[in-house]
Amino acid sequence: MARSRRDVSKIGIWSEVKLDILRDYASAYSRILAAQQQPPLQHIYIDAFSGSGVHQAKGTGELVWGSPTSVLLVEPAFTAYHFIDLDRGNIEALKEMVMSRSTGPYDPSTVRFYNGDCNDVLLSKVFPTVNFKDYRRALCLLDPYGLHLDWQVIQTAGQMRSIEVFLNFPIHDMNRNVLFRDSKKADPKQVARLTRYWGDESWRDAAYSTQGNLFGLEEKTRNEVVVGAFRDRLKEVAGFKHVSPALAMRNSKGATLYYLLFASQKPVAAKIVEDIFGKHGGGKG
């Protein structure tokens, strides 16, 4: 049963840009991996914060396919799909929509749905199905609404060598709840959320500096410095060989809501994504 327009979540132009990027790369990814025969590879799509599969554009009011439904329409089809959401209503609506389709490139029997915390589901149920030695590869979208992701998930994906990741770096949530000018004012619970996402407390060294200050006072660094330090962690700690420059996803007023990052082991994958990012010119609404 289709949802009414009042039931679907509303998204801004920045989210529509992200969905365009995902569709473009998923199409290229699926064509390349499906064509490989020596050895043949199974390629899998993973969506850790899948949502209900449909949104409403704030600007036009039109319905927009979400990330899971967009990738399901990619041809050739992926070998398997894994959709995860903490909201039971979202995952049930998505399941109903996906399983009721009578046409489409995907086989409904290859789609799996999980109602739960993606940090647990990914590590215990999904990532173990994408072993490098079994000739399996995956494209994973980690698109949390804020600081809801555990660094262990990111690092595991990097160390497995079989998983490519699109990652939402939620700078707006960080600035709003943790990265105040006076770092002592942050709520310890919010600080713990950032530390969990980052993996340790080295985010403090990236977010605050005393350099250039005559009095040795701690000052907050620019957003670009913070995301740059995290990009370095993706390579040096998580083990991804190639990480894209951060793409700022901005609202209609030019404020950066989050950065979109792509991490892979393959230079050709990084090149494709950088070309796609370039086409969207910074994601400004």
Secondary structure, 3 states (H helix, E strand, C coil): CCCCCCCCEEECHHHHHHHHHHHHHHHHHHHHHHHCECCECEEEEEECCCCCCEEEECCCCCEEECHHHHHHCCCCCCCEEEEEECCHHHHHHHHHHHHCCCCCCCCHHHEEEEECCHHHHHHHHHHHHCCHHHCEEEEEEECCCCCCCCHHHHHHHHHHCCEEEEEEECHHHHHHHCCCCCHHHCCHHHHHHHHHHHCCCCHHHHHEECCCCCCCCCEECCHHHHHHHHHHHHHHCCCCCEECCCEEEECCCCCEEEEEEEEECCHHHHHHHHHHHHHCCCCEC
